[in-house]
Amino acid sequence: MKRLALTLVALLLAAPAQADTLVDNVNGITLDKDGKVVRFTGMVIGTDGKVKQLLDRKDKRPERPDFKEDGKGRTLIPGMIDAHGHLMGLGLSLMLLDLSETRSLAEAQAAIKKYADENPELPWIIGRGWNQEKWGLGRFPTAADLDAVVPDRPVWLERVDGHAGWANSAAMTAAKITAATKAPEGGRIEMTDGKPAGVFVDAAVALIDSAKPKPLARDLDRAFLAAQQQLLAQGITAIADMGTTIQEWQAYRRAGDKHQLAIRILSYGGDIDNMALIAGPGPTPWLYDDKLRMVGVKLYLDGALGSRGAWLKAPYADAPGQKGLPLLTPAQLRNKMVRASMDKFQVAIHAIGDAANAEALDAITDLTADLPGERRWRIEHAQIVDPADIPRFAKLGVIASMQPIHQPSDRLMAEARLGPERLKGAYAWRSMENAGVRLAFGSDVPVESANPFPGIAAAISRTDAQGEPFGGWHPEEAVSRETALDGFTRSAAYAAFAEDRLGTLMPGMRADFLIVDTDLLLASPEDIRKMVPLETWIGGYRYYKKGG
């Protein structure tokens, strides 16, 4: 809390640079507007917080800059833009029970009991991050597994991917769940002996969510500041917040009003209702010196692979009776897309399975002719795509918003869910790129860490933190360092209609950059994976310094 308090003081004092700044003696790297690498050794930042000039060794420096920063030969790169994350989800996960590091059911049970014992005043035990695949459990956990450690209070724990929840008996009682309870359309209740077993998938999650206590405004304010502090330390200068609610937007506005907003938030409303409540007749203007804007809407078409909610064309290899769950009918999807597009909101469609991706592309095909103008349709995740559908992304101008770090995390699970014959279009970054598809990269935080450097390492190597598998998993789908950097900078900005001000360090762009100790374009995947920002600057102002 002491560090958070110091960060708040810094944010309250922070403002765009009020004088010309020279950042010199750096190994500067950026991409230009066409994605070509530009190297420089110095950068002049104007009083408006924008890049004024890039300098080569031979270029004359300003004689008397108002402020000069010696980069000491270290590397300067553009700030990282996370093209797909859940900002408040990260903040709340930092405040609640986190099971993401547990490696067995027993370890999770011990963590749950410890948290419950240490927080006797909490009416509900709420957390996230469990993953039965990582535990090697071979099944979903059950209410009985939770009752064994916390029998006296409701417990509700979100799966790591956010597409399933795990409840104990007290939570199901509080939500009035019985054997007669029916799953809503697009959801599934796991059953045992004709009774709810304790796990609720996709739309069925709402059955318990509606009963749990809602966070207060002060909880959201605290969660936002905690998330922002972590993102700054990880080198994230902007994030596309996928699924913003009106309550979350108000927290961002409160932070902006109090001069506590440092990172740039590119917001996509959580379905049509939140989009309309927040922005009204169209995308908002840029607020707080380009720190906050609602760009579009996020729609869910299917669930996640880990909970078998991803909608597949053929049954799961490890569950022959299941193909996953479409969360919207064709008519519902198209109606929502038209409603948003008529008011010029950008549409981002969550689609993980190959059937969901095909349906999203079908809907875009149906609507494109009747909705002229530059739509920049986005498909979020695009994890499992029929190879025959990949060229359709390019033909329709659809942005593939993908998360490289999912590939090493999901590798073994994807093999089990799909079988070896259906992996050709899985996490297929190079195939997308070769087809002419624009790639925007992110993390899906808090499903994964927002740290972009392991994501870049995965993108160029197709290996995990241990360098496995040797040679990479389907290494033909790896991309170049330049493409990986582009996905987290220039193309991530383009994907949110922000390329006129963010994503590169060319003159006229916002001076959002990192100081690091490794040349990203020359380093090995192992060294990139270990990279950490030494400094994070936004709008020409230093918001983070390692150890500072």
C-alpha positions, 0 to 999 in steps of 0.5 A: 500500500505504501508503493500505491500511495507514492504512485498516487502522489506521482500521478496527482503531480503528473502532467504532460511535459511543459517544456521541450525534452531531449532524450539522448544517447539511446539505441532508439527503435520504432516503426514508421507508419508503413511498419518499417524499422527506424533507428535513432539515437536521440528524441526531442519531445515537444511541450504537447507531449508529442515527438518533435524530432528523431535524431541520428548520431550526426544530427545537431542536438538542441543547444539548450533543451529545457530538460535532458535525459541521458539514456546511457546507451540503453534501448528505447522502444515504443510503449506496448499497446495491449490490443485485448485485455480486461483492465478492471478484471486485472485490478479485481484479481489483484484484490481477490483470491488468485488461484492462477499459480496453483498446480493441483486441486489440493494446492487450490483447496489449501489456498482457498481455506487459508484465504477464508481463514484470513478473511472471516469478515467477508460474506462471500469468498470470491476469486479466480484463476483455477484451471483443471487442465494445469492441475491434471485433474481430468475433470471439472472440480465440484462443489463437494471439493469446495465444501470440504474446505469452506462449508459455511460461506458461499464460495464463487471462483472464476475459471482462468479464462473467465468462461466458467465458474466454480461454486460451493453448496452455500453459493448455489443455495444463495443463488437458489440453484436446484436440480430443477434449474435450467441453464440459460441459452448459451450456457451449461450447468455441469451435472452429477447424478441429476444435480448441479455439480458446482461448475457453470459454463458461459451464460450459466455463470450469470446464475451465480453472478447475480447473487454475489455481492457487487463491488462498490465504487471505491472498490473499483477505484482501488482496483483500477489504480492497482491494475494501472500500477502493474501495467506501467511496471510491465511497459503497457502504455495503452490497453484495449479494454474489452467489455467495459461496463458503465460502472467501470467507465465511471471509475476511469472517469473518476480517475481522469477527473482526479488526474490519476489516469496515466495509461491510455484506455481504448474502451469497447463496451460490454455488449450493446447496453453498456455501449449505449449507456456510456457513449450514447449516439457514437464513439466518444471523443478522446478525453483527458489528453488522449487517455480515454476513449470508447471506440466500439463494442465487444460481442461474445459469440462463443466460450473458451476452449478450456471449458469446452465452450468454444464453438467447433465445427466438429465435436471435441476429440476428448468429449465426442458429444460436445461441440461447444456453445454459440452464445448468439443466434445468427439473427442476434449477432447481426442485429447487434452488429447493425445496431452498433455500426449504424452509430459508427461503433467498431465491432469486436467479436469474441470467436475462439472455435472454428465454427464461431470464426466462420459464423463471424466471417459469415455475418461480416460478409452479409453486412459489409455491402449494406454498411459502407465505410471503414468498419475495421471489423475485429475478431478477438482471439481467432484461436481455432480457424479452419484454414479455408477461412483464413483468406476470408479475414483478408478479403473482408479486411478483418483484424485478427486480434490474437494473444500469442501467450495463449499458445504456449499456455494452451498447447497441451490442452488444445492437442487434447481438445482437438486432436492432431488433425485439427491443429493446422489453423490453431494460433496460426499467426504466420498463416494469417500474416501470409494471407494479408491479415492485419495482426493485433497482439495482446494478452487477454489479461487477467487470463494471462499476465499483461507482460508483453515480452513473454508474448513477443518471445512466444510469437517468434519462437512458439515455445514456453518459458522453459523453451519447450517444445524444442524447436517450437510447436508448429514452428511454421506459424512463428512470426518475425521480431518486427511483426511481433513488435508491430502487433503490440504497437503500430497495428494494436493502435490501428486496430482501435482507430488510434494510429493517428496518435499512438503506436509509433514514435514518428514526429507528431505521435504521442511520446509513449515509450519504454527504456529497456536494457535489451535490443528487442530486434536482436535478442534471443527469445530467452532474453526477450522473455526476461526483459523488464522496463527500466522506465515507462514514459507516457506523453513525454512524462516518466510515470514509472522507473524501476526501483524508483 
